[in-house]
Amino acid sequence: MNWFKENPFLAGIVAVCIVGSGALGYLIFDSASSYSASSDAYAASIAKLHTLQNKVPFPSEANLKSIRVGLENYASQIRSLRSQLAKMEIPLDEKFTPQQFQDGLRAAVNDIRGKAEANGVKLPANFYFGFDQYQTQVPTERAAPFLNRQFRAIQSLVVRLVDFKVASIDGVTRTPLPQESAAPAAAQKKPESPEPVLSRFPFDISFTSEQLKFRVAFNSLLGSDQFLIVRSLSIQNSSPQAPGKKTVETTASNPLAAAAGTPGKDQTTMQVIFGRELLKVTLHLEMIDFAEPAPAQK
């Protein structure tokens, strides 16, 4: 302490040097930190630039225009596909009234009964194409157009089966359409749920037919005016049990008489095994309704 008192000038210089060294050290540390941060930021920018340059396509104005052209072409192809699918659907007549549906259904029932009787095809009692409830009940205005479209698809199949002269139409059952429910369609949908691409309307047709006529009838589905999916097919033979073994009877004593068809008490009766069976068929079908495409976003 005495030295600092005896040499105040030198003591001041020493103090200034100590303070200056501390300040210089702080500045050097701060500069090093700033340099490190700037270097890291520069390296990150270079890496980001390389990432963008390596992207396909590179986000440039020219590539953006190219992407927009591609999207427009894609939307055009979707619209073309939708127009082709529309040709596979029975048009929906939104102006079709409930009374028109009930009157048309009643007239179609009378026509199919007469056609079935003329072709020797049996129909169930009170056959109504699966729309039994509308014998005495008029549908709602909201449901009538959709019911009419489904009825036309079912009617077309039933008429074909009758034209092919199957043995019988055993029944038509269908799942009620969403439009037949009491609640409006808007109330049934959740606001956040997306619009479905397609809707499925299932129904079943059961009939009995010879094997050949069944194949012809099944192949005729390809010519339907409505896009249909065969979800499943159930076939049951009318004679599921094989014929049992019988004791061989002695042939007729006079083979010439047997060959001529003259009955004898010992003559064996030949039983036809194949070709007389009938097939009980149930087709589980889905009528497909393709949704209208969403408008193009600009």
C-alpha positions in Angstrom: 0.0 0.0 0.0 2.9 2.4 0.8 4.2 1.9 -2.8 0.9 3.1 -4.3 1.0 6.1 -2.0 4.6 6.9 -2.8 4.1 6.4 -6.6 0.6 7.6 -7.4 1.4 8.2 -11.0 2.6 4.7 -11.6 -0.3 3.3 -9.5 -2.7 5.2 -11.8 -1.1 3.8 -14.9 -1.3 0.2 -13.4 -4.9 0.7 -12.6 -5.7 2.0 -16.1 -3.9 -1.0 -17.6 -5.9 -3.4 -15.4 -9.2 -1.8 -16.3 -8.2 -1.6 -20.0 -7.2 -5.3 -20.0 -10.6 -6.2 -18.5 -12.5 -4.1 -21.1 -10.4 -5.4 -23.9 -11.0 -9.0 -22.8 -14.8 -8.3 -22.7 -14.7 -6.8 -26.2 -12.7 -9.7 -27.5 -15.2 -12.2 -25.9 -18.2 -10.3 -27.2 -16.7 -10.1 -30.7 -16.0 -13.8 -30.6 -19.6 -14.5 -29.6 -21.0 -12.3 -32.3 -18.7 -13.8 -34.9 -19.8 -17.3 -33.8 -23.5 -16.3 -34.1 -22.9 -14.7 -37.4 -21.0 -17.7 -38.7 -23.8 -20.1 -37.5 -26.4 -17.9 -39.2 -24.4 -17.8 -42.4 -24.0 -21.6 -42.4 -27.7 -22.1 -41.8 -28.5 -19.7 -44.7 -26.1 -21.6 -47.0 -27.7 -24.9 -46.0 -31.2 -23.5 -46.6 -30.2 -22.2 -50.0 -28.7 -25.6 -50.9 -31.9 -27.3 -49.7 -34.0 -25.0 -51.9 -31.7 -25.5 -54.9 -32.0 -29.2 -54.6 -35.8 -29.2 -54.4 -37.7 -30.5 -57.4 -39.1 -28.2 -58.6 -37.1 -25.2 -57.4 -39.5 -22.6 -56.0 -39.1 -20.1 -58.8 -41.7 -18.1 -60.7 -41.3 -20.3 -63.8 -41.8 -23.5 -61.9 -44.8 -22.1 -60.1 -46.4 -21.4 -63.4 -45.6 -24.9 -64.5 -47.2 -26.4 -61.4 -50.4 -24.3 -62.0 -50.6 -25.6 -65.5 -50.2 -29.2 -64.3 -53.0 -28.6 -61.7 -55.3 -27.3 -64.4 -54.6 -30.3 -66.6 -55.3 -32.6 -63.7 -58.5 -30.9 -62.9 -59.5 -31.1 -66.5 -58.9 -34.9 -66.5 -60.9 -35.2 -63.3 -63.8 -33.4 -64.9 -63.6 -35.6 -68.0 -63.6 -38.8 -65.8 -66.6 -37.4 -63.9 -68.5 -36.8 -67.1 -67.8 -40.4 -68.2 -69.0 -41.7 -64.8 -72.1 -39.6 -65.2 -73.0 -41.7 -68.3 -73.0 -44.8 -66.1 -75.6 -43.4 -63.7 -79.3 -43.0 -64.0 -79.9 -39.2 -64.0 -81.4 -37.7 -60.9 -84.6 -35.8 -61.6 -84.8 -33.4 -58.7 -88.3 -32.3 -59.9 -89.8 -35.7 -59.6 -92.8 -35.5 -57.2 -93.9 -38.1 -54.6 -97.1 -38.7 -56.4 -95.3 -39.4 -59.7 -93.2 -41.9 -57.9 -96.1 -43.7 -56.3 -98.1 -43.7 -59.6 -95.1 -45.0 -61.6 -94.4 -47.7 -59.0 -97.9 -48.9 -59.1 -98.0 -49.0 -62.9 -94.6 -50.9 -63.0 -95.9 -53.5 -60.5 -99.0 -54.2 -62.8 -96.7 -54.4 -65.9 -94.3 -56.8 -64.3 -97.1 -59.1 -63.0 -98.5 -59.4 -66.5 -95.1 -60.0 -68.1 -94.2 -62.6 -65.4 -97.4 -64.4 -66.0 -96.8 -64.5 -69.7 -93.3 -65.8 -69.4 -94.1 -68.4 -66.7 -92.1 -66.6 -64.0 -93.4 -66.8 -60.4 -93.5 -63.7 -58.3 -93.9 -63.3 -54.5 -97.3 -62.4 -53.2 -97.7 -58.6 -53.1 -94.4 -58.1 -55.0 -93.5 -54.4 -55.0 -89.9 -54.2 -56.1 -88.7 -53.8 -52.5 -90.7 -50.6 -52.0 -93.6 -52.2 -50.0 -94.1 -49.3 -47.7 -95.0 -47.1 -50.6 -98.0 -49.1 -51.6 -100.1 -46.9 -49.3 -97.6 -44.3 -48.2 -96.4 -41.3 -50.3 -92.7 -40.5 -49.9 -91.4 -37.1 -48.9 -90.5 -34.6 -51.5 -86.9 -34.8 -50.6 -86.8 -38.6 -51.0 -88.9 -39.0 -54.2 -86.1 -38.2 -56.7 -83.7 -40.6 -55.1 -86.3 -43.3 -54.7 -87.2 -43.0 -58.3 -83.6 -43.4 -59.4 -83.1 -46.5 -57.3 -86.4 -48.0 -58.4 -85.5 -47.6 -62.0 -82.2 -49.5 -61.4 -84.0 -52.3 -59.6 -86.9 -52.4 -62.1 -84.4 -52.8 -65.0 -82.8 -55.9 -63.3 -86.1 -57.5 -62.5 -87.5 -57.0 -66.0 -84.3 -58.6 -67.5 -84.7 -61.6 -65.2 -88.3 -62.0 -66.3 -87.3 -61.6 -69.9 -84.8 -64.4 -69.5 -87.6 -66.6 -68.1 -86.1 -67.5 -64.8 -88.1 -69.9 -62.7 -89.1 -67.3 -60.1 -88.3 -63.9 -58.6 -88.0 -64.7 -54.9 -87.7 -61.2 -53.5 -86.1 -57.8 -53.4 -84.8 -56.2 -50.3 -83.1 -52.9 -50.0 -81.5 -50.7 -47.3 -83.5 -47.5 -46.9 -81.9 -44.4 -48.5 -80.6 -41.6 -46.3 -83.1 -39.3 -47.8 -86.0 -41.4 -46.5 -85.1 -40.6 -42.9 -87.0 -37.9 -41.1 -84.0 -35.6 -40.4 -82.8 -33.4 -43.3 -79.5 -34.5 -44.8 -77.8 -31.2 -43.7 -78.6 -32.0 -40.0 -77.2 -35.5 -40.3 -73.8 -34.3 -41.5 -71.1 -33.0 -39.2 -69.8 -29.6 -40.3 -66.2 -30.8 -40.2 -66.8 -34.0 -42.2 -65.6 -33.9 -45.8 -68.0 -34.5 -48.7 -67.8 -38.2 -49.8 -66.5 -39.0 -53.2 -69.3 -41.6 -53.8 -72.3 -42.9 -52.0 -73.4 -46.6 -51.8 -77.0 -47.7 -51.9 -77.2 -51.5 -51.3 -80.0 -53.9 -52.2 -80.5 -57.6 -52.8 -82.3 -59.5 -55.5 -83.1 -63.2 -55.0 -84.3 -65.5 -57.8 -84.4 -69.2 -58.9 -83.1 -70.1 -62.3 -81.6 -72.8 -64.5 -77.8 -72.7 -64.7 -77.6 -71.5 -68.2 -80.2 -68.7 -67.7 -78.4 -67.6 -64.5 -75.1 -67.1 -66.4 -76.8 -65.1 -69.1 -78.6 -63.0 -66.5 -75.4 -62.4 -64.5 -73.5 -61.3 -67.5 -76.3 -58.9 -68.4 -75.4 -56.8 -65.4 -72.6 -55.3 -67.5 -75.2 -53.7 -69.7 -77.0 -51.9 -66.8 -77.7 -48.2 -67.2 -76.6 -47.7 -63.6 -73.1 -48.3 -62.1 -73.5 -51.4 -60.0 -71.1 -53.4 -57.8 -71.6 -57.0 -57.1 -70.7 -57.0 -53.4 -71.3 -60.7 -53.0 -73.1 -63.6 -54.6 -74.8 -66.5 -52.9 -75.8 -69.7 -54.9 -77.5 -72.7 -53.6 -78.4 -75.8 -55.5 -82.1 -76.8 -55.3 -80.9 -80.4 -54.9 -78.0 -80.1 -52.4 -78.0 -83.9 -51.6 -76.4 -86.3 -54.0 -78.7 -89.2 -55.1 -78.3 -92.2 -52.9 -77.2 -95.6 -54.0 -79.9 -98.0 -54.9 -80.0 -101.8 -55.3 -79.4 -102.7 -58.9 -82.5 -104.1 -60.3 -82.5 -106.8 -62.9 -83.0 -105.7 -66.4 -86.0 -106.8 -68.5 -86.0 -110.4 -69.6 -86.7 -109.3 -73.1 -83.9 -106.8 -74.1 -85.6 -106.0 -77.4 -88.7 -104.9 -75.5 -86.6 -102.8 -73.1 -84.8 -101.1 -76.0 -88.2 -100.4 -77.6 -89.4 -98.8 -74.4 -91.9 -101.5 -73.6 -92.3 -101.5 -69.8 -91.6 -104.7 -67.9 -91.9 -105.6 -64.3 -88.1 -106.2 -64.0 -87.1 -103.2 -66.2 -84.8 -100.6 -64.5 -86.0 -97.0 -64.5 -83.2 -94.6 -65.5 -83.0 -91.5 -63.2 -81.6 -88.3 -64.7 -79.1 -86.9 -62.2 -77.6 -83.8 -63.8 -79.3 -80.9 -65.7 -82.6 -80.7 -63.8 -81.3 -78.8 -60.7 -82.2 -75.2 -60.2 -80.0 -72.5 -58.6 -81.3 -70.3 -55.8 -79.3 -67.1 -56.3 -79.0 -64.0 -54.1 -77.2 -61.0 -55.6 -75.9 -58.5 -53.0 -75.6 -55.3 -55.1 -74.6 -51.7 -54.5 -75.8 -48.8 -56.6 -73.0 -46.2 -56.8 -73.7 -42.5 -56.9 -70.6 -40.4 -57.7 -70.5 -37.0 -56.1 -70.2 -33.9 -58.2 -66.6 -32.6 -58.3 -65.8 -29.6 -56.2 -65.5 -26.3 -58.0 -61.9 -25.4 -59.0 -60.2 -23.1 -56.5 -58.6 -20.0 -58.0 
